[in-house]
C-alpha cells in the first residue's frame, strides 16, 4: 500500500502524488523549445520530485531527449579544481546510467572519450559538451541533451561565474546543435542571490519557473487517491481545513495526512472528521519535524526578523513586499513570507504563523502567576456541559492587564508594540492547555488580523486581535469578524484591540452585527511607569 511521503522525493509507486499536470506540461514545452530554466523555491516544496517526474515524462514521450541529472549539494565546501574534477566523473556516470536504463550499449568511441575526458574549468566544460553532442547521434537524428542540476547553490563561489558564462555563451550561440539543448537549474536561492559580489548576473537568459504550493483541488485529488485505495474518506471540512492551515505547503499537507492515516490509530472504517483534524493539528503544532526545524532556524538567524514578522501580522498596513530589501528577500527565500495580492508581505500559512509566535514568545514572562486572581479555579470558565465561557475569560484578561500595570513593559525580549498580543497568546495558551485542548491561528483576510482559534468539545471559539489604528479601522474590524464568523458557522466572536496611544480609550462592549454577537475590547497597553518616589 502506498503512503504519504515526507522524506525526500516521492514517486507514484510508493507514495500518493499530486500530478501537477499543468506545470509538467508547461515545463516540457519549455524544454522542447530549448529554454534554460531556473526554479528556486524553499526546501521541501517538491522541486526535486517535480523535476524527476518531468524528465521521466519527457523521455517517455520522446527518446530523442537525453537527460543528464546532477546534484551540486556535495560541492558546497569544494575548491574550484575539486568541483570540476568530480563533475567530470558525475556526468560520465549519468551518461552511462541513461544508456543502461534504455537497455542500450554505450558506443565504444563515446566510452573511450568519457574515460579520458577531463573538465578542468568552464572552457573545457564547453568543449566537453560539444564533443558529447557529436557522439549522441541516432541515425539521422541528433540526441538533445537536457541537463538538470539540483541543489545548484552548492556550486563553489569560485566556479560560479565562469560556469554560468559558459552556458550563457552556449545559449546565445546560433547553432541547432547547442549542448545542452535545455538546462534546468534547481535550488533555494535565485541566480541573483548567488551572484555574491553584487555584479550583474551573467545568466540573464534564463526563464524563471514557478512551482506553487498545492491548490485545494490538488489536495482533494491527493487525498482522493488514498480514499480510492484504502476506502477511508476525509470529510470535506477536514480537507478544506488542512489546506487552509498549511497554505498547500507540500510537506505540511503530507505530514498532516501521515498523522491522520498512520499515527492516530483511527479505524479505517471511520471517516476522518474535524475532531480527528483537531487532534492531528495539535500534534503538528508541537512537533519538531524537519520542515519546522528549517523554519525556526531561519527566522532566528537575524534578530530583526522578529520585528518584521510581528509587524506583518499585527498591522493592517503590514510591510511592503520589497524584494530589494535584504531582510524581505531572505525571509521570502526561506519560504516564511510571500507577496500578497496588494503587494504587501504575508506569512505563508497559519501553521508557520503559530510557530513564529511561539518561537518569539518568552519562555517565562514573569506574569504567569498574575493571569488569574488568587484562589481562581480555571475550570470555573467552563459550563456544566463543558463549553468555554469566553466572555468572563477575556474579561479577566482585560483585568489582568490592568492589574499588571507597568510590569507588562518589563517582559523580556519582547518589542513593546507587540506585547499585548504576546500576552494574550500566552494567556489563552496556558488556559487551553490546562483544559487539555489546543489553540491555533488563522489569517482569513490578510494583514492586521491574528485570529486565535480554540476548538473545544466540537465548538469553535474565535478571538480576533488587532492593534488600534483608527476609529474607522476599529469599526471595520467588527464587520470583518462578523463576515468571517458567518462563513465558519459560528454565532459568537471576540474582538481584542490593543491601544498604544498616549491617551487610550478603554472599552468593553457587546453588539449584534448581522445576527451575530460580537464582544469587543479596547485594552490600553501603555500604562504610565510609577514615579521614582512611588517605587521606594
TIVEX-309452 format. One record per residue (C-alpha): residue in three letters; x, y, z. Coordinates in steps of 0.25 Angstrom, whole numbers, padded with zeros to 4 digits, always signed. Layout:
<rs>
alaXYZ...
</rs>
This chain:
<rs>
unk+0000+0000+0000unk+0005+0014-0003unk+0007+0025+0007unk+0008+0040+0009unk+0023+0043+0007unk+0031+0054+0015unk+0045+0048+0014unk+0051+0053+0001unk+0046+0051-0013unk+0033+0044-0015unk+0029+0034-0026unk+0015+0029-0031unk+0019+0014-0028unk+0021+0017-0013unk+0014+0030-0010unk+0002+0038-0013unk+0006+0048-0022unk+0000+0061-0027unk+0001+0060-0042unk+0004+0075-0045unk-0001+0072-0059unk-0002+0087-0063unk+0012+0090-0058unk+0018+0078-0065unk+0012+0081-0078unk+0018+0095-0077unk+0032+0091-0073unk+0033+0080-0084unk+0028+0091-0094unk+0040+0100-0090unk+0050+0089-0091unk+0046+0085-0105unk+0047+0100-0108unk+0062+0099-0103unk+0060+0109-0091unk+0069+0110-0080unk+0060+0109-0068unk+0062+0113-0053unk+0053+0109-0042unk+0057+0113-0028unk+0047+0111-0016unk+0048+0108-0001unk+0053+0094+0003unk+0042+0083+0004unk+0033+0089-0007unk+0034+0077-0016unk+0045+0083-0026unk+0053+0070-0027unk+0041+0062-0029unk+0035+0071-0039unk+0048+0071-0048unk+0050+0056-0047unk+0036+0053-0051unk+0037+0064-0062unk+0049+0057-0068unk+0043+0043-0067unk+0030+0049-0075unk+0039+0056-0085unk+0048+0044-0088unk+0036+0034-0088unk+0029+0043-0099unk+0041+0045-0108unk+0054+0037-0107unk+0062+0048-0115unk+0063+0055-0102unk+0076+0051-0094unk+0074+0055-0079unk+0087+0057-0070unk+0083+0059-0056unk+0093+0065-0046unk+0093+0069-0031unk+0103+0080-0026unk+0100+0079-0012unk+0113+0071-0009unk+0121+0082-0015unk+0118+0092-0004unk+0132+0092+0002unk+0140+0089-0010unk+0150+0097-0017unk+0149+0100-0032unk+0158+0089-0037unk+0152+0079-0028unk+0138+0083-0033unk+0142+0081-0048unk+0149+0068-0045unk+0137+0062-0038unk+0127+0068-0048unk+0134+0060-0059unk+0132+0047-0052unk+0118+0050-0049unk+0114+0054-0063unk+0121+0041-0068unk+0113+0033-0058unk+0100+0039-0062unk+0102+0037-0077unk+0105+0022-0074unk+0092+0021-0066unk+0084+0027-0077unk+0089+0016-0087unk+0087+0005-0076unk+0072+0010-0073unk+0070+0009-0088unk+0076-0004-0090unk+0086+0001-0100unk+0101-0002-0100unk+0110+0010-0099unk+0117+0013-0112unk+0132+0009-0112unk+0136+0023-0117unk+0127+0030-0107unk+0132+0021-0095unk+0147+0024-0099unk+0144+0039-0099unk+0137+0039-0086unk+0148+0030-0080unk+0159+0040-0084unk+0151+0053-0083unk+0156+0064-0072unk+0148+0076-0069unk+0157+0086-0062unk+0149+0099-0064unk+0137+0105-0071unk+0144+0106-0084unk+0148+0091-0084unk+0134+0088-0080unk+0128+0095-0092unk+0137+0087-0101unk+0133+0074-0093unk+0118+0076-0096unk+0121+0080-0111unk+0128+0066-0112unk+0117+0059-0105unk+0107+0065-0115unk+0115+0059-0127unk+0114+0045-0121unk+0099+0045-0118unk+0094+0043-0132unk+0083+0033-0135unk+0083+0030-0150unk+0080+0044-0156unk+0075+0049-0143unk+0083+0056-0132unk+0080+0054-0117unk+0077+0066-0110unk+0083+0067-0096unk+0075+0072-0085unk+0083+0076-0073unk+0077+0077-0059unk+0085+0082-0047unk+0078+0080-0034unk+0083+0088-0021unk+0091+0097-0030unk+0095+0107-0019unk+0105+0096-0015unk+0114+0101-0026unk+0127+0107-0021unk+0127+0122-0022unk+0140+0122-0029unk+0134+0114-0040unk+0120+0121-0041unk+0122+0132-0051unk+0130+0124-0061unk+0120+0113-0060unk+0109+0122-0063unk+0116+0130-0074unk+0119+0117-0081unk+0105+0113-0082unk+0100+0127-0086unk+0110+0126-0098unk+0105+0113-0102unk+0090+0118-0101unk+0093+0131-0110unk+0102+0123-0120unk+0094+0122-0133unk+0094+0107-0135unk+0084+0096-0136unk+0093+0087-0128unk+0095+0094-0115unk+0098+0085-0104unk+0092+0085-0095unk+0079+0087-0103unk+0072+0091-0090unk+0077+0094-0076unk+0069+0093-0063unk+0075+0099-0050unk+0068+0095-0037unk+0071+0102-0024unk+0066+0110-0012unk+0074+0123-0015unk+0072+0130-0028unk+0083+0133-0038unk+0083+0147-0034unk+0085+0143-0019unk+0096+0134-0023unk+0103+0146-0030unk+0111+0149-0017unk+0119+0161-0022unk+0106+0168-0026unk+0110+0170-0040unk+0101+0168-0051unk+0097+0153-0053unk+0104+0147-0065unk+0092+0137-0066unk+0081+0147-0071unk+0076+0138-0082unk+0068+0128-0073unk+0053+0126-0071unk+0048+0126-0056unk+0039+0115-0054unk+0029+0116-0043unk+0025+0103-0035unk+0014+0108-0026unk+0008+0101-0013unk-0003+0091-0015unk-0017+0097-0018unk-0029+0092-0011unk-0033+0084-0023unk-0019+0077-0023unk-0020+0074-0008unk-0034+0068-0011unk-0028+0060-0022unk-0017+0055-0013unk-0026+0050-0002unk-0035+0044-0012unk-0024+0035-0016unk-0023+0030-0002unk-0038+0028-0001unk-0039+0020-0014unk-0028+0011-0010unk-0032+0009+0005unk-0047+0013+0006unk-0045+0023+0017unk-0051+0036+0014unk-0047+0050+0018unk-0059+0059+0022unk-0059+0071+0012unk-0057+0081+0024unk-0045+0073+0028unk-0038+0075+0014unk-0042+0090+0014unk-0036+0092+0028unk-0023+0085+0025unk-0022+0093+0012unk-0025+0106+0020unk-0015+0103+0031unk-0004+0098+0022unk-0006+0108+0011unk-0004+0096+0002unk+0011+0095+0006unk+0014+0081+0001unk+0022+0075+0013unk+0011+0080+0023unk+0000+0075+0015unk+0006+0061+0014unk+0011+0061+0029unk-0004+0065+0033unk-0009+0053+0025unk+0002+0044+0031unk-0002+0047+0045unk-0017+0045+0042unk-0015+0032+0034unk-0003+0025+0041unk-0001+0031+0055unk-0014+0033+0062unk-0019+0019+0060unk-0033+0023+0055unk-0040+0010+0049unk-0040+0010+0034unk-0055+0009+0034unk-0057+0023+0041unk-0058+0035+0033unk-0047+0045+0037unk-0055+0056+0044unk-0052+0070+0049unk-0049+0064+0063unk-0038+0056+0057unk-0033+0068+0049unk-0032+0076+0063unk-0024+0064+0069unk-0014+0063+0057unk-0013+0078+0057unk-0010+0079+0071unk+0001+0069+0069unk+0007+0076+0057unk+0007+0090+0065unk+0016+0083+0075unk+0025+0074+0068unk+0039+0078+0062unk+0039+0071+0048unk+0049+0075+0038unk+0041+0086+0032unk+0038+0093+0045unk+0053+0092+0048unk+0056+0099+0035unk+0046+0110+0039unk+0051+0112+0053unk+0066+0112+0049unk+0063+0122+0038unk+0055+0132+0046unk+0065+0132+0057unk+0077+0136+0048unk+0074+0151+0050unk+0068+0158+0062unk+0062+0168+0052unk+0053+0157+0047unk+0044+0157+0059unk+0040+0172+0058unk+0037+0170+0043unk+0029+0157+0045unk+0021+0163+0056unk+0018+0176+0049unk+0013+0168+0037unk+0004+0160+0046unk-0001+0172+0055unk-0002+0184+0046unk-0012+0186+0034unk-0002+0194+0027unk+0007+0182+0028unk+0021+0183+0021unk+0022+0186+0006unk+0028+0174-0001unk+0041+0179-0006unk+0050+0168-0012unk+0062+0178-0012unk+0061+0179+0003unk+0071+0168+0009unk+0062+0165+0020unk+0050+0163+0012unk+0057+0156+0001unk+0063+0146+0011unk+0050+0143+0018unk+0044+0140+0005unk+0055+0131+0001unk+0053+0123+0013unk+0038+0122+0010unk+0034+0129+0022unk+0027+0141+0015unk+0021+0143+0002unk+0015+0155-0006unk+0000+0157-0004unk-0010+0162-0015unk-0008+0176-0010unk+0007+0175-0011unk+0009+0174+0004unk+0016+0163+0012unk+0009+0152+0017unk+0012+0140+0026unk+0011+0128+0016unk+0002+0119+0025unk-0005+0119+0039unk+0004+0108+0044unk+0016+0116+0041unk+0010+0128+0048unk+0007+0120+0061unk+0021+0114+0061unk+0027+0128+0059unk+0019+0134+0070unk+0023+0122+0079unk+0037+0124+0076unk+0038+0138+0079unk+0029+0137+0092unk+0038+0138+0104unk+0039+0124+0112unk+0035+0132+0124unk+0029+0146+0124unk+0029+0148+0139unk+0014+0150+0139unk+0009+0136+0139unk+0004+0135+0153unk-0004+0148+0151unk-0012+0143+0140unk-0023+0139+0149unk-0027+0144+0163unk-0023+0136+0175unk-0032+0124+0178unk-0037+0124+0164unk-0041+0111+0158unk-0039+0111+0143unk-0050+0101+0142unk-0060+0112+0146unk-0058+0117+0132unk-0065+0104+0127unk-0080+0102+0127unk-0087+0089+0133unk-0087+0084+0119unk-0073+0087+0116unk-0073+0099+0108unk-0063+0111+0110unk-0069+0123+0116unk-0061+0133+0107unk-0067+0146+0112unk-0062+0144+0126unk-0049+0138+0122unk-0046+0150+0113unk-0051+0160+0124unk-0041+0154+0133unk-0030+0156+0123unk-0034+0171+0122unk-0034+0172+0137unk-0020+0165+0137unk-0014+0175+0128unk-0019+0186+0138unk-0014+0178+0150unk+0000+0176+0144unk+0001+0191+0140unk+0015+0196+0136unk+0020+0182+0138unk+0016+0177+0124unk+0027+0187+0119unk+0037+0178+0126unk+0034+0165+0119unk+0048+0161+0114unk+0052+0161+0099unk+0038+0165+0094unk+0036+0178+0086unk+0027+0187+0094unk+0018+0189+0082unk+0014+0175+0081unk+0014+0172+0096unk-0002+0171+0097unk-0003+0161+0086unk+0009+0153+0092unk+0002+0153+0106unk-0012+0149+0100unk-0006+0138+0093unk+0002+0133+0105unk-0011+0135+0114unk-0020+0127+0105unk-0010+0116+0102unk-0008+0114+0117unk-0023+0113+0119unk-0026+0103+0107unk-0014+0094+0111unk-0020+0094+0126unk-0033+0088+0120unk-0026+0079+0111unk-0029+0086+0098unk-0021+0093+0087unk-0021+0107+0081unk-0017+0110+0066unk-0017+0122+0057unk-0024+0127+0045unk-0021+0139+0036unk-0034+0139+0028unk-0033+0153+0021unk-0018+0156+0021unk-0011+0166+0029unk-0015+0173+0042unk-0022+0161+0048unk-0017+0150+0056unk-0029+0141+0059unk-0027+0131+0071unk-0036+0119+0069unk-0039+0109+0080unk-0047+0096+0077unk-0053+0090+0090unk-0064+0079+0090unk-0068+0081+0076unk-0069+0096+0077unk-0060+0107+0071unk-0057+0120+0078unk-0051+0131+0070unk-0043+0142+0076unk-0038+0153+0067unk-0027+0162+0071unk-0022+0175+0065unk-0014+0188+0069unk-0022+0201+0069unk-0021+0209+0056unk-0033+0218+0056unk-0048+0218+0060unk-0051+0215+0046unk-0042+0203+0046unk-0048+0198+0059unk-0062+0198+0053unk-0057+0191+0040unk-0051+0180+0049unk-0064+0177+0055unk-0070+0175+0041unk-0059+0167+0036unk-0060+0158+0049unk-0075+0156+0046unk-0073+0152+0032unk-0063+0142+0036unk-0072+0136+0047unk-0083+0135+0037unk-0074+0127+0027unk-0070+0118+0039unk-0084+0116+0044unk-0080+0122+0058unk-0090+0131+0065unk-0081+0138+0075unk-0068+0145+0073unk-0058+0152+0081unk-0050+0165+0077unk-0038+0169+0085unk-0031+0182+0080unk-0019+0187+0087unk-0018+0202+0089unk-0004+0208+0089unk-0007+0223+0088unk-0003+0233+0099unk-0017+0235+0103unk-0024+0221+0101unk-0039+0219+0102unk-0042+0206+0108unk-0055+0200+0104unk-0063+0187+0106unk-0076+0185+0098unk-0085+0175+0093unk-0092+0177+0080unk-0101+0169+0070unk-0096+0170+0056unk-0103+0163+0044unk-0110+0154+0055unk-0096+0150+0061unk-0091+0154+0075unk-0078+0162+0075unk-0071+0164+0089unk-0061+0175+0087unk-0050+0180+0096unk-0040+0192+0094unk-0029+0190+0104unk-0018+0200+0107unk-0004+0195+0107unk+0004+0207+0110unk+0002+0209+0125unk+0010+0220+0132unk+0022+0216+0139unk+0021+0219+0154unk+0029+0231+0159unk+0043+0229+0166unk+0036+0233+0179unk+0025+0223+0177unk+0035+0212+0175unk+0042+0214+0188
</rs>
